[in-house]
Amino acid sequence: MIEDNIIKVTVVDREGEEHNLEAPTDMNLNMMELCKASELPVEGTCGGMALCASCHMYVESGHALHEASEDEEDMLDQAFFVEDNSRLGCQIKLHNDLDGLKVRLAPVD
């Protein structure tokens, strides 16, 4: 249940540990920013502009996300360990429809 524009999100880190986070949906945040604020190992080197792949993650829940932009697709083409469910965290905007979202951080090269 969503209360006061807060959703629950699960992030599985690179060691397999699950982090259950609460995320505000009224601040225009994205998954990269939420992970960084929660001190999870996501760099976001480009600052969320889809110009790097340092926030690469796998969407493990069945949530319908918007289509990846051409910029995001281009970055994923250059990333390591890309899977069908790969997305850039900076391109996953947090909104109420993502309550229960589960992602796994992609390994780093």
Number of C-alpha atoms within 10 A of each C-alpha: 8 12 8 8 14 18 21 17 19 19 24 19 19 14 8 10 11 14 15 13 16 16 22 19 20 12 11 10 17 20 23 26 23 21 23 14 10 13 9 17 14 24 17 22 13 13 14 20 13 23 17 22 27 25 27 28 27 21 23 15 14 11 13 10 13 9 10 15 11 10 13 19 16 15 18 22 11 11 17 13 14 16 12 7 12 21 25 29 26 28 22 18 17 24 18 17 13 20 20 19 18 20 22 20 24 24 14 13 6
